Amino acid sequence: MPLHHRLKARSPALPQSAPAFGDHFRTDLRTWALGRVPGDGT
């Protein structure tokens, strides 16, 4: 059984926190990517 499935089975909080982690990751990735655009002026 993959580790992710074992953790989900043992911890009900993991599935609830996964979407929040995904949103936070997307926000950080977007901020990082926009900061790397040349000529952005920031």
C-alpha positions, -999 to 999 in steps of 0.1 A, spaced: 0 0 0 15 34 -9 26 56 19 0 83 11 -29 58 14 -15 45 47 -12 80 61 -48 88 50 -61 57 66 -44 65 99 -49 102 101 -83 118 92 -67 152 94 -44 146 64 -71 146 38 -85 178 53 -52 195 52 -42 184 17 -63 210 -2 -50 238 20 -14 227 14 -22 226 -24 -36 261 -23 -6 274 -3 18 257 -27 1 272 -58 2 307 -42 39 304 -34 46 290 -69 27 319 -85 46 345 -64 79 329 -72 72 327 -109 59 363 -112 91 374 -94 112 358 -120 96 375 -150 121 399 -165 111 435 -168 84 432 -142 98 464 -124 94 449 -89 
